[in-house]
Amino acid sequence: MMNYNLHTASDVNLLTGKFAENLKASENIFIPSYVITTNYGLNNWIKLQLAEHNGIAANLRFVKNEEFTDIIV
C-alpha cells in the first residue's frame, strides 16, 4: 500500500525544501518517492535542489499527472 502526502504551494522552492526534509526523515530509503511534475526540466531542477539539500537525490520516480493515475489504479 502506498502512502500519499500532498503538498501544494505557489513557491516551488518552498515545496522542494519541504520535500527534502521529508526525504531526509524517511524511514525506508528503499521505497521510491513519486514526484508529480509537468515537465522534464522541472524534474532535473528538483533533483539538483534535493541533492544540494540532502547531499544525494536517489530513488525518485518522476511522473506526469496522467501517468500517476495509471500507477495508483
HUMO-V981165 format. One record per helix or strand. SS is the DSSP state (a for helix, b for strand). FROM is the first residue (numbers start at 0). LEN is the number of residues. If there is no record, write none. Layout:
BEGIN
[[SS:FROM:LEN] [SS:FROM:LEN]]
END
This chain:
BEGIN
[[a:11:13] [b:32:4] [a:39:15] [b:59:4] [a:64:8]]
END
